[in-house]
Amino acid sequence: NRHVVGPDGTAARLDIHDAGLDLLTLQGERLGQDALRTVAAIAPDTAPTLQIVRKTVQVSTQTGVTVGPPPKGPLKSVDFQTSAPTDVPVILMRIGDVAIVAVREELSARTGTWIRQHSPFAHTLVVTMADGAAKYMPEADAYDRVTYEARSSHYAKGSAESLARAVVGMLAQMKADGA
């Protein structure tokens, strides 16, 4: 199916039915053949390592999170109360010397940068809000500054740092296993 606009400006839907499925199948086969030719062109002993791993990291949560509209004006302090730990899903992917870290939580740019700087891989990408969404996981100083993210987070102070250290450890293990 595709939508087309006629010369007179009218919109219509064009459906080529089974021919469209045949075309899609042909494109898929050609793409697969090209991918195999590309891999074969690379010497087999230098083909990139491909790994995908799902793990979890346990971090603390907090109670007393701001619900509803935030209070008006700046806050000087909030009584953050640490609560029961929870498991945070982590997906690690490796393609050669490229690592991709994917988490549901929205990490700060500083946390993502710290993971990249300490990763054993030449290239590391950090993807947040992946495979679902789990709101903010701010760095520890956001709690001291009483930021919106800290007030809205279900994660306790230090959780982002704990997650980042654990992820770097997982990346080091992945590198060692696939070396």
N, C-alpha and C positions, 0 to 999 in steps of 0.2 A: 504494500500500500504506500502510496505517496500522494501528497496534496499538490495540485497544480492550479495555476491561475491562467484562465483563457485570455485571448486577445481583447475580449470585451470587459475584462476585470472580474468575471465570475470565477468562484472557486469550485473545484471539483476534486473528487478522490479517484485516483487511478489505481486499479487493482489488477495485477497481472497473474494472480492466483498461483497455480502450480509452477508456472514458468519462473516465478520469483523464487520459489524454493529451490528449483534446479540451479538458478543463477547463484544463490547463496551457497549451495553445496559446492559448486564449481569454484567460487572464490575461496572458500575454506580449504579445499584441496590444494589449490595453487599456493595459497599462503603457507600451508603446511609443507609443501614441497620446497618452496623457497627457503623456509626456515631450516629444513634439513640440509639443503645445499650450502647454506651459509655456515652451519655448524661443521659440515664436512670440509669446507674450505679452510677452516681453522684446524691446525694439526690436532688429531685426537688427544694427544697428551697435554694440549694446552686448553682444551675445552673448559669453560668456566664451571666452577662448583656451584650447584644449586641446592639450597637448603631452605626449608620452611619449618619453623618451630613455634609451638604455642606453649607458653609458660604462664605462671602467675607470680606476683610479688605481693607479700602481705605488708600492708601499711595501716597506720592508725586512722580512725575516723574521729569526728568531733560532734558534740551536741551543741545546741544553742545557735544553730545556723539561722541567719536572717531569712524569714519567709515573708513573701509579699513585697510591697514596695520598700526600698531601703529608707532608713530614717533620713530626714532632711538635715543637711549640713554635715560637716565633718564629725567623726567620732574620735575621741582621744584614746579610748580603751574599750575592749570587749572582753568578757570573761569566757575565753575559749576553753571548753572542757573536753579533754581527750576521752574517747569512747572506745568501744570494741574494735579490734582490727578487722580488716576486710581484705579479700583477695582482689588484686588488680590484674586483669588479663593483659598479657604482652604477646605480640606476634613479632617474631624475628625472621627476616628473610635475608638470604645471602645469594648474590649472583656474582661469582668471582670475588673481587675485592670491593664490592659494593654491598653495604648492609642497609637494610630498611628496618626501622623500629616503628611499630604501629601500636598505639594505645588508644583506649576509649576516652581517656581524660584529656582535658584541654590543658596542656602544659604551657608554661611561660616560654618565651623565646630564649631566656637565659638558661632554663633547664635543658631545652633542646640543644642549645649551643654547647653546654657543658658535656652532654652525652657525646656529641660529635667530636669535641676536642679530646675526649678521653677514650674514644673508640679505637680498637686495634686495626680497624679497616681504613684503607686509603680514602674511602668515600662512605659517609654515613648520612642517611636521610631519616629524619624523625617526623612521623606522621601522627597527628593527634585527631581526636574525634573519629577514629577509624573503627569499623566493625561495631558501630553503635556510638553512643555518646554518654559521658558521665560527668559533665560539668567541670568546674575549675579544680586544678591541683597546683596552687601557687607555691612559689619558693618561700622559705622560712621568714625572710624579712618582710614579706607582705603581711604577715600576721602582726609583726611589730608596728608596721605602719597603718594597720587596721584598714586595709584596702577593701574595696567592694568584693574582689575575688576571694579574699580570706574570709570575709563575713558570709559569703554565699557558698563556700566550699563545704563539702561533707568530709573532707580529708583534714587531718590534724597537721599542725605545724611540724615540718620536717619530713612529711610524706614524700614530697617531690624529690628531696635529696636522697631519701632511702630508695625510691624507685630508680632514680638515675644511677646510683651506685650499683644496684642489683642488675640493671640493664647492661651496664658496662661489663660487669662480671659475666653475664650471659653471652655477650658478644665475644669476650675473650675465650670462653669455653667453645663457642661456635667456631671461632678462628682456629683454635687448637684441634678440634675434632675434624675440621675439613681441610686442614693444611695439607 
